[in-house]
């Protein structure tokens, strides 16, 4: 690509900037895949993605893309995208783009000189766009990696007129959406998969798995009849010889039992229910079909179908099942479920908008995993341990400690009169309106913010025994989580913590 720095026309070294910073563009093959399957029109906005957690002085990677009005990679944009950040030691960075190829690139070698929360800015088309927030730390003990665990491709055999190839899924997810990891969770139920297709899915996933730069997570979607568990995604530590489906007569529990019986040593999995409030899917997880906290550690609280947090939330599914199938219903049963978010896109636009069916018109969901490094195994283990949180619309930075616990953890709390401290730091590309603290499904404190970053320090001084719930699984317990609300409609949900008697 001719980046204006005397590079050859097929160059992908691309532009070298003083100070060790370089701009790198996709290969010719990656350009052809994106332009051939989703040729975006005129540029409307710049998406700039920065690491959510960075280390002082350590070179980092910025991902920049120009999207059209539908959220596809623009092939009509020509010009410069200028990136600025006062804390960046490299100063202003100019990223040249040319018409005829998708306007995407990465910038390598940027360093930050001091600790703190910050946002990079991108200028193009006479507008300024903010990146997701970055928390720059002296010695971070873990990082946050963003992914979409729920993308469908043509191999799903569902809305094939909108879906795109596995190549497009992984290439656009990595380059255009700027994700760190991704799972193509294609359908297998109702005869929509067989050995040949399964092998093709595994081969593509393994080919694009490229740690520590980009990771792919083996996955598939299994469906069940009403009352049998609804729709569930199965995530695996590595690809087994063949999937297990139990649609005709089984439940999510029988499917998990059968899959466990077929796996080889070292092959692990867990199941994740999603859009649990959808009419006709009967997403309740009753005692007879609950596979347990190790096999079902999280639920998908938001996708482009809508939010399944609580009845009456501001972004519900269009058709809602009347039963107790919301996140707060399942948590109230004593199910220890962390939260993840995804798109469930059937236009193969990871973390984006795209031409999905009319009922899939909510903000795209994403999942943040907290782990020491980026690899397939690390992502799998982080979600399995509920070291994760969900977001929609924006990559929201969220640091939560409740009663001394990190999100997803559980502890015995025998002294019910002991106070519970809640500490939250949040930041977003846009304005945060409030930070909510939820206990047992009800908001017990809401902290106004009115800025792109905010904190909340609050103490629950009530007698906990008066609020505790009863369940077969946990005995007497209470759960807490945090919700972040943004002016744009974007939100984030921390995985809960549990206090047991």
RATABEL-V192544 format. One record per residue. N is the residue number from 1. RES is the residue in three letters. SS is DSSP state (hx for helix, st for strand, lp for the rest). PSI is psi in whole degrees, 0 to 359 (NA if undefined). Layout:
n->(N/N)
res->(RES/RES)
ss->(SS/SS)
psi->(PSI/PSI)
//
This chain:
n->(1/2/3/4/5/6/7/8/9/10/11/12/13/14/15/16/17/18/19/20/21/22/23/24/25/26/27/28/29/30/31/32/33/34/35/36/37/38/39/40/41/42/43/44/45/46/47/48/49/50/51/52/53/54/55/56/57/58/59/60/61/62/63/64/65/66/67/68/69/70/71/72/73/74/75/76/77/78/79/80/81/82/83/84/85/86/87/88/89/90/91/92/93/94/95/96/97/98/99/100/101/102/103/104/105/106/107/108/109/110/111/112/113/114/115/116/117/118/119/120/121/122/123/124/125/126/127/128/129/130/131/132/133/134/135/136/137/138/139/140/141/142/143/144/145/146/147/148/149/150/151/152/153/154/155/156/157/158/159/160/161/162/163/164/165/166/167/168/169/170/171/172/173/174/175/176/177/178/179/180/181/182/183/184/185/186/187/188/189/190/191/192/193/194/195/196/197/198/199/200/201/202/203/204/205/206/207/208/209/210/211/212/213/214/215/216/217/218/219/220/221/222/223/224/225/226/227/228/229/230/231/232/233/234/235/236/237/238/239/240/241/242/243/244/245/246/247/248/249/250/251/252/253/254/255/256/257/258/259/260/261/262/263/264/265/266/267/268/269/270/271/272/273/274/275/276/277/278/279/280/281/282/283/284/285/286/287/288/289/290/291/292/293/294/295/296/297/298/299/300/301/302/303/304/305/306/307/308/309/310/311/312/313/314/315/316/317/318/319/320/321/322/323/324/325/326/327/328/329/330/331/332/333/334/335/336/337/338/339/340/341/342/343/344/345/346/347/348/349/350/351/352/353/354/355/356/357/358/359/360/361/362/363/364/365/366/367/368/369/370/371/372/373/374/375/376/377/378/379/380/381/382/383/384/385/386/387/388/389/390/391/392/393/394/395/396/397/398/399/400/401/402/403/404/405/406/407/408/409/410/411/412/413/414/415/416/417/418/419/420/421/422/423/424/425/426/427/428/429/430/431/432/433/434/435/436/437/438/439/440/441/442/443/444/445/446/447/448/449/450/451/452/453/454/455/456/457/458/459/460/461/462/463/464/465/466/467/468/469/470/471/472/473/474/475/476/477/478/479/480/481/482/483/484/485/486/487/488/489/490/491/492/493/494/495/496/497/498/499/500/501)
res->(UNK/UNK/UNK/UNK/UNK/UNK/UNK/UNK/UNK/UNK/UNK/UNK/UNK/UNK/UNK/UNK/UNK/UNK/UNK/UNK/UNK/UNK/UNK/UNK/UNK/UNK/UNK/UNK/UNK/UNK/UNK/UNK/UNK/UNK/UNK/UNK/UNK/UNK/UNK/UNK/UNK/UNK/UNK/UNK/UNK/UNK/UNK/UNK/UNK/UNK/UNK/UNK/UNK/UNK/UNK/UNK/UNK/UNK/UNK/UNK/UNK/UNK/UNK/UNK/UNK/UNK/UNK/UNK/UNK/UNK/UNK/UNK/UNK/UNK/UNK/UNK/UNK/UNK/UNK/UNK/UNK/UNK/UNK/UNK/UNK/UNK/UNK/UNK/UNK/UNK/UNK/UNK/UNK/UNK/UNK/UNK/UNK/UNK/UNK/UNK/UNK/UNK/UNK/UNK/UNK/UNK/UNK/UNK/UNK/UNK/UNK/UNK/UNK/UNK/UNK/UNK/UNK/UNK/UNK/UNK/UNK/UNK/UNK/UNK/UNK/UNK/UNK/UNK/UNK/UNK/UNK/UNK/UNK/UNK/UNK/UNK/UNK/UNK/UNK/UNK/UNK/UNK/UNK/UNK/UNK/UNK/UNK/UNK/UNK/UNK/UNK/UNK/UNK/UNK/UNK/UNK/UNK/UNK/UNK/UNK/UNK/UNK/UNK/UNK/UNK/UNK/UNK/UNK/UNK/UNK/UNK/UNK/UNK/UNK/UNK/UNK/UNK/UNK/UNK/UNK/UNK/UNK/UNK/UNK/UNK/UNK/UNK/UNK/UNK/UNK/UNK/UNK/UNK/UNK/UNK/UNK/UNK/UNK/UNK/UNK/UNK/UNK/UNK/UNK/UNK/UNK/UNK/UNK/UNK/UNK/UNK/UNK/UNK/UNK/UNK/UNK/UNK/UNK/UNK/UNK/UNK/UNK/UNK/UNK/UNK/UNK/UNK/UNK/UNK/UNK/UNK/UNK/UNK/UNK/UNK/UNK/UNK/UNK/UNK/UNK/UNK/UNK/UNK/UNK/UNK/UNK/UNK/UNK/UNK/UNK/UNK/UNK/UNK/UNK/UNK/UNK/UNK/UNK/UNK/UNK/UNK/UNK/UNK/UNK/UNK/UNK/UNK/UNK/UNK/UNK/UNK/UNK/UNK/UNK/UNK/UNK/UNK/UNK/UNK/UNK/UNK/UNK/UNK/UNK/UNK/UNK/UNK/UNK/UNK/UNK/UNK/UNK/UNK/UNK/UNK/UNK/UNK/UNK/UNK/UNK/UNK/UNK/UNK/UNK/UNK/UNK/UNK/UNK/UNK/UNK/UNK/UNK/UNK/UNK/UNK/UNK/UNK/UNK/UNK/UNK/UNK/UNK/UNK/UNK/UNK/UNK/UNK/UNK/UNK/UNK/UNK/UNK/UNK/UNK/UNK/UNK/UNK/UNK/UNK/UNK/UNK/UNK/UNK/UNK/UNK/UNK/UNK/UNK/UNK/UNK/UNK/UNK/UNK/UNK/UNK/UNK/UNK/UNK/UNK/UNK/UNK/UNK/UNK/UNK/UNK/UNK/UNK/UNK/UNK/UNK/UNK/UNK/UNK/UNK/UNK/UNK/UNK/UNK/UNK/UNK/UNK/UNK/UNK/UNK/UNK/UNK/UNK/UNK/UNK/UNK/UNK/UNK/UNK/UNK/UNK/UNK/UNK/UNK/UNK/UNK/UNK/UNK/UNK/UNK/UNK/UNK/UNK/UNK/UNK/UNK/UNK/UNK/UNK/UNK/UNK/UNK/UNK/UNK/UNK/UNK/UNK/UNK/UNK/UNK/UNK/UNK/UNK/UNK/UNK/UNK/UNK/UNK/UNK/UNK/UNK/UNK/UNK/UNK/UNK/UNK/UNK/UNK/UNK/UNK/UNK/UNK/UNK/UNK/UNK/UNK/UNK/UNK/UNK/UNK/UNK/UNK/UNK/UNK/UNK/UNK/UNK/UNK/UNK/UNK/UNK/UNK/UNK/UNK/UNK/UNK/UNK/UNK/UNK/UNK/UNK/UNK/UNK/UNK/UNK/UNK/UNK/UNK/UNK/UNK/UNK/UNK/UNK/UNK/UNK/UNK/UNK/UNK/UNK/UNK/UNK/UNK/UNK/UNK/UNK/UNK/UNK)
ss->(lp/lp/lp/lp/lp/lp/lp/lp/lp/lp/lp/lp/lp/lp/st/st/st/lp/lp/lp/st/st/st/st/lp/lp/lp/hx/hx/hx/hx/hx/hx/hx/hx/hx/hx/lp/lp/st/lp/lp/lp/lp/st/st/st/st/st/lp/lp/lp/st/st/st/lp/lp/lp/lp/st/st/st/st/st/st/st/st/lp/lp/lp/lp/lp/st/st/lp/lp/lp/lp/st/st/st/st/st/st/lp/lp/lp/st/lp/lp/lp/lp/st/st/st/st/st/lp/lp/lp/lp/lp/lp/st/st/st/st/st/st/st/lp/st/lp/lp/lp/st/st/st/lp/lp/st/st/st/st/lp/lp/st/st/st/st/lp/lp/lp/st/st/st/st/lp/lp/lp/lp/lp/st/st/st/st/st/st/st/st/st/lp/lp/hx/hx/hx/lp/lp/lp/lp/lp/lp/lp/lp/lp/hx/hx/hx/hx/hx/hx/hx/hx/hx/hx/hx/lp/lp/lp/lp/st/st/st/st/lp/lp/st/lp/lp/lp/lp/lp/lp/lp/hx/hx/hx/hx/hx/hx/hx/hx/hx/hx/hx/hx/hx/hx/lp/st/lp/lp/lp/st/st/st/lp/st/st/st/st/st/st/lp/lp/lp/lp/lp/lp/lp/st/st/st/st/st/st/lp/lp/lp/lp/lp/lp/lp/lp/lp/lp/lp/lp/lp/lp/lp/hx/hx/hx/hx/hx/hx/hx/hx/hx/hx/hx/lp/lp/lp/lp/lp/lp/st/st/st/st/st/st/lp/lp/lp/st/lp/lp/lp/lp/lp/lp/lp/lp/lp/lp/lp/lp/lp/lp/lp/lp/lp/lp/lp/st/st/st/st/st/st/lp/lp/st/st/lp/lp/lp/lp/lp/lp/lp/lp/lp/lp/lp/lp/st/lp/lp/lp/lp/lp/lp/hx/hx/hx/hx/hx/hx/lp/lp/lp/lp/lp/st/st/st/st/lp/lp/lp/st/lp/lp/lp/lp/lp/lp/lp/lp/lp/lp/lp/lp/lp/lp/lp/lp/lp/lp/lp/st/st/st/st/st/st/st/lp/lp/lp/lp/hx/hx/hx/hx/hx/hx/hx/hx/hx/lp/lp/lp/st/st/st/st/st/lp/lp/lp/lp/st/st/st/st/st/st/lp/lp/st/st/lp/lp/lp/st/st/st/lp/lp/lp/lp/lp/lp/lp/st/st/st/st/st/st/st/st/st/st/st/st/st/st/st/st/st/st/st/st/lp/lp/st/st/st/st/st/st/st/st/st/st/st/st/st/st/st/st/st/st/st/lp/lp/lp/hx/hx/hx/lp/lp/st/st/st/lp/lp/lp/st/st/st/st/st/st/st/st/st/st/st/st/lp/lp/lp/lp/st/st/st/st/lp/lp/st/st/st/st/lp)
psi->(135/103/6/6/40/32/155/161/336/21/141/13/316/235/133/131/141/146/12/8/138/150/129/135/160/160/168/321/315/322/314/320/311/315/328/326/338/71/99/156/221/144/134/327/158/130/115/121/126/159/138/327/128/163/139/126/354/129/136/173/131/140/125/137/146/125/154/187/332/357/19/157/120/133/4/348/137/130/194/143/121/128/133/151/119/331/350/133/344/350/205/139/130/125/107/139/149/151/146/344/155/135/78/150/166/150/123/147/5/139/152/140/354/159/157/170/135/167/130/155/147/133/127/153/29/15/162/132/139/140/170/154/151/130/107/125/155/313/77/134/344/165/167/126/133/138/166/110/9/75/137/143/184/337/350/338/47/121/50/337/338/330/158/179/168/324/312/320/305/322/312/326/320/312/311/310/342/30/158/330/162/148/124/103/75/155/146/338/165/35/20/12/153/179/316/316/320/317/324/319/315/319/317/316/316/325/323/355/116/60/151/21/321/137/144/144/122/134/158/163/128/136/154/158/167/130/355/6/352/211/132/139/142/125/139/151/333/165/121/176/328/153/167/129/144/42/315/312/353/188/176/328/316/324/316/320/316/320/318/326/345/344/151/163/134/348/116/161/164/159/145/113/147/165/58/345/11/132/135/348/341/68/12/146/91/170/325/345/2/120/355/160/333/324/336/79/338/167/155/105/339/141/188/352/326/192/135/39/304/155/129/9/161/355/61/166/155/326/117/131/139/348/176/77/9/166/316/332/314/320/323/338/354/13/126/90/119/181/134/163/152/181/322/34/137/15/9/34/87/134/19/191/272/177/68/169/159/326/348/70/15/174/144/141/159/165/133/123/144/113/170/336/165/112/164/313/320/318/314/311/325/316/319/327/5/27/64/163/164/152/161/142/317/151/104/128/132/121/115/137/124/121/37/5/143/159/142/353/165/146/148/138/73/333/94/346/351/134/153/114/137/125/128/134/129/150/150/163/323/198/131/127/321/159/121/141/123/132/124/40/359/142/117/349/138/124/112/147/290/28/174/348/153/163/161/123/118/150/127/106/4/162/114/328/333/338/352/147/166/140/158/328/321/356/224/133/166/149/151/147/172/139/132/130/134/156/331/350/349/150/164/148/121/147/142/166/154/133/120/152/NA)
//
